[in-house]
Amino acid sequence: MKLTSYLQWQNIQHPVLTEHQTELWLRYVPSSNPDISGNKLLKLKYQLEQALQQKYQGLLTFGGAFSNHLVATAAAAAENNLKSVGIVRGEEADINNPTLAICQSYGMRLIPVSRAYYQSRYLQETLQQLKGQFPDYLHIPEGGTCEAAVRGVSELDMRNTPAGPASLLICAVGSGGTVAGVIHGAETTAVLGIAVVKDQSLPDKIKQLLPSERHWPEWRLVQALHQPRYGRFDQELWQFCQSFAHQGLQLEPIYTGKALYSVFELIKRGEIPPGSRLSFFHTGGLQALKGLAYRGLISPTADSEQ
Ligand SMILES: Cc1ncc(COP(=O)(O)O)c(C=O)c1O
C-alpha cells in the first residue's frame, strides 16, 4: 500500500501485536506538502495565523543543521508569501546538506551561529538583538513549541480510531509541545510520551504547558528504551524502522521509529497491557532520512533519494 499524504489512520500488523492482542493505529495529519508534515503543520498553524493577521513580513526561528522544524517553517512561510530566517546551531553547519538545502529552496535565509550564541536563544538579550535586526519577523521558538503550538496539536483527534476509542495515545517527545497538545486533546484517554532526548527538565516543561486549573487525563513520560540519546541509533533500530516499509509505513530512527521501538518493548514487557488499542501520532520528520543518507549513516532508501 502506498502511503498517500491524505491518509489519516493506518492499522499496523506485526507478530508482537498479534501475540499480545494489541491493536496499533497510526494517526497522520493530512498535508498536501510533505515538508510541513505531522506535528509541524499543527504546531505552526496558529503562529502562521498570527503572522498573517498582524502583517509580519516573515518568520524567524531556530534549529539544528538537520531540523525538521526549520524545513517546515521555511515551507510554511513560502506557502504564505512570508520571508523566513533560520538561526542554525553551529557555525560549522554545512548549509548545503539536504535539510538546509530544502530550507534555502523555500527562500529561507540561514544564519549559522556559534553553539554558545545558540545556547542563549531564550535569553531576553538575544531575542531583543534579533528583534532589532529583524523587526518585522514573528519569532517562533525552537521546535515551534509554545502555547499556540499546543493549541494546534490539541485539535487533532487521536482518540477515535476507525475501530473505536483508543485506550492509550502515544507520541515521540523532543521539546514537549506535541505531547502537551495531545494531553490537551485527550479528554479522559491516557497519554504516553516517549522522550527521544535526555532532558531532565522535560516533565516540568510539559507541566508548564498544562494550566493547573484544569483536570488532565493520566499522562506519563518514558525515556526511549533503546539508544536514548538524541540522534543516536544503531542497525537494530534502523532495521526495525525499515521492517514496516512493506506495509507502506515510513519511519525515521530519530523520533517516530525510536518511539515506536519503545512501544514494542513496553508491549513485550507487559507494561502496555494486552487488549490495548494504541493510537500513535506519526509526527512526520521523514526529510531527516535524506540527511542521514547524506552523512552515510544509512544507505539511501527510496524515500531519502527523492
Ligand atoms: C518528527 C518529529 N517528531 C516528534 C517531535 C517532537 O515534538 P516536540 O518537540 O513538540 O516534543 C519532533 C520535534 O519537533 C519531530 O521533528
The ligand as an ORCA input file, in Angstrom:
! r2SCAN-3c Opt
* xyz 0 1
  C       9.376     14.129     13.590
  C       9.233     14.689     14.953
  N       8.524     14.004     15.853
  C       8.359     14.453     17.124
  C       8.927     15.635     17.538
  C       8.757     16.063     18.953
  O       7.949     17.178     19.076
  P       8.101     18.166     20.311
  O       9.384     18.933     20.097
  O       6.909     19.022     20.239
  O       8.178     17.352     21.548
  C       9.683     16.395     16.630
  C      10.281     17.674     17.030
  O       9.913     18.706     16.579
  C       9.842     15.913     15.298
  O      10.548     16.586     14.373
*
